[in-house]
Amino acid sequence: MFTIKNHLEIENSRLTIGGVDTSNLVNEYGSPIYVTNEQRIRDNFRRYKKAFPDADLFYAAKANGNLTILKILAEEGAGADVFSDGELYTALLAGIPRDKILFNGNSKSDRELLMAVQTGVRVSVDSFDELNTLSSIAKNEGKVVDIAFRVNPDVSPKTHPKISTGLKTSKFGIPHDEVVSAYKQALDKPGVNPVGIHCHIGSQILEVEPFVETVNKMMDLVEQISRLGVEFEFVDIGSGLGIPYEKNIEVPTPNDLADSIVPIFNERCKAEGINPKLVLEPGRYLVGDSAILLTSVNTMKNAAKKFVGIDAGFNTMIRPVMYDAYHHAVVANKADKNAEDTYTIVGPICETGDIMATDRELPEIEKGDVIAFLDVGGYGFSMSSQYNGRPRCAELLVNKGDVDIIRKAETYADLLANQEVPPRFL
Ligand SMILES: *Cc1c(COP(=O)(O)O)cnc(C)c1O
């Protein structure tokens, strides 16, 4: 038995996760299937928390919204960053405390704002217009809601353009130079109580410098705004720490991040005589490497390339297509065999772009083999769809040799579940 990556091991040529043989999982539960290792999520959370013992960690629920996974993180003490009514609903159901939930979003509906007010969670306000709407909704309800403003800090995170969220041109947040005036307005409005400040510069960030720049810019604002009379309870700098999808890349760890920003944060708070809590919102780091996607080889084709046709396409995992993301592929039933050929692994979707992995050196692949894609726990299942009439697949949780189903596979009935046929077609 030996380890190929973190918690993934090879035993008798077969890939195992959480002490369970992946080929057996496919035989028993079918394919494609997401498999998450509970212990890995707990370890990731504890490592992050150890690096930031004084901070609150609000898990970004969009990375993986499975209820059981949220419950695992709730047990570990996580809060939640939610971006929709559905994520709020799930986070509350998972038992995440209301004062550790931040409702985020650049275009929240009035109904979502009302739900935030009624459930008593905190709101990250994204525009002046939203401030007015939230103030009148809270006033009507006879409530006062704790708010932060989402700041657009105008920082380049040096990551893929589709996951850069704090550039000046981004749709998120209030422009840096208008933030002070946003707090002035909030102080004068009923129903809203400014207690925090918030930003998030992007995702899959591989250097600490953008975070240092962000903390400095946020603390400049905190200083100015504190002097207006706002008592900050928290400063939320979002998240974005990358993970090593590719084997030989260097990524900063939570410790590296903490070493580079916590001293600045502490020093600047001390100089100003304030004592807000630092909040971070890790998503990908906590869940990304906890899950693998198991898929079966349907068919092989020798054409312009050696194509491996599998049963999961971008309906099941969209990251390769949406972000040009690399996910390491392992032939799960030949996991210790040497590479023999170069393969391009494609999904079953009727789109030319449905390519999961290009030109990979792998052991000889045949129909019936199982391909495992690693590091699919973040933005994997949560971005899946029913495109091409394919029900979504199941999710399993493994833990020290035990296996639980945490989501059943959908059926044809789910494809039709909310469709209605007008009587004239009956
Ligand atoms: C997506 C998102 C996160 C999580 O980002 P990761 O890169 O997955 O850690 C945190 N905060 C906000 C506001 C987000 O939109």
The ligand as an ORCA input file, in Angstrom:
! r2SCAN-3c Opt
* xyz 0 1
  C     -16.607     31.605     -3.880
  C     -16.425     32.447     -2.715
  C     -15.591     32.035     -1.669
  C     -14.776     30.767     -1.685
  O     -13.710     30.823     -2.534
  P     -12.681     29.591     -2.606
  O     -11.731     29.980     -3.645
  O     -13.469     28.386     -2.943
  O     -12.049     29.463     -1.276
  C     -15.513     32.849     -0.555
  N     -16.190     34.016     -0.474
  C     -16.987     34.445     -1.469
  C     -17.720     35.714     -1.315
  C     -17.128     33.689     -2.622
  O     -17.909     34.128     -3.612
*
